[in-house]
Amino acid sequence: MFTLQPKLTIKLNVGRPHLTWIKGVSDAVDLYVDRDDGAGFVFLGRLLKNEYIDVVSLAAPKIFDEWKYKAICVIADTQVGLYSNIMSIDVKKL
């Protein structure tokens, strides 16, 4: 038996966090973000493709922040396996 765990990679793409992952045998991943706003990790969505560009702007009056992301695999509408390692990236207001 094996344990599924998505491996996230993240980089900036024109100032926006661009996440990619290998979903393997899973149907999708559920992606979560912590935007350092006191809400902790919140659900971004169930993603069928293996990439996501976060287009949300920084909250005023911030000009710089660190955002964190994590994901978990989904098979047949059920979360399976382990959450990915938490990945973070520094974002700044454009």
C-alpha positions in Angstrom: 0.0 0.0 0.0 1.2 3.5 -0.7 0.4 7.0 0.7 -0.5 9.8 -1.7 1.0 13.2 -0.9 1.1 16.0 -3.5 4.5 17.7 -3.9 3.9 21.4 -4.4 6.3 23.8 -6.1 5.9 27.5 -6.1 7.4 30.5 -7.9 6.4 34.0 -8.8 4.9 34.6 -12.2 4.6 38.3 -13.0 4.3 38.9 -9.2 1.7 36.3 -8.6 2.2 32.9 -6.8 2.2 30.2 -9.4 1.8 26.7 -7.9 2.4 23.4 -9.7 2.2 19.8 -8.6 2.2 16.2 -9.8 -1.2 14.7 -9.0 -0.3 11.2 -10.0 -3.2 8.8 -9.8 -5.5 11.3 -8.0 -8.4 12.9 -9.8 -7.7 16.4 -8.3 -6.2 18.2 -5.4 -7.8 20.4 -2.7 -5.7 23.5 -2.3 -5.6 25.7 0.8 -3.9 29.1 1.5 -2.9 31.0 4.6 -2.6 34.7 3.6 -1.4 35.8 7.1 -4.7 37.5 7.8 -5.6 35.7 11.0 -8.0 33.2 9.2 -5.4 30.4 9.0 -5.6 28.0 6.1 -8.7 28.5 4.0 -10.0 26.3 1.1 -9.1 27.7 -2.3 -10.8 25.0 -4.4 -10.7 21.6 -5.9 -8.4 21.7 -8.9 -8.4 19.2 -11.7 -5.4 20.7 -13.5 -1.9 20.6 -12.1 -1.3 24.3 -11.8 -2.8 27.4 -10.2 -2.0 31.1 -10.3 -3.2 33.1 -7.3 -4.6 36.4 -8.5 -5.7 37.8 -5.2 -4.2 41.1 -4.3 -2.5 41.9 -1.0 -4.9 43.3 1.6 -4.5 47.1 2.3 -2.3 48.5 3.7 0.1 45.7 3.3 2.9 46.0 0.7 4.7 42.8 1.5 3.6 39.5 3.0 4.3 35.7 3.2 1.6 33.4 1.9 1.5 29.7 2.6 -0.1 26.9 0.7 -0.8 23.2 1.2 -2.8 20.6 -0.8 -4.2 17.1 -0.4 -5.1 14.5 -3.1 -8.7 13.7 -4.1 -10.0 10.5 -5.5 -13.7 10.0 -6.3 -14.6 13.2 -4.4 -12.8 12.0 -1.2 -9.6 13.5 0.2 -6.9 10.7 0.5 -3.4 10.5 1.7 -1.4 13.2 3.4 -1.3 16.9 3.1 1.7 18.2 1.1 4.5 20.0 2.9 3.6 23.6 3.5 5.1 25.8 0.9 5.5 29.6 1.4 6.3 32.5 -0.9 6.9 36.2 -0.3 4.5 38.4 -2.2 4.5 42.1 -2.7 2.1 44.7 -4.0 2.6 45.5 -7.6 
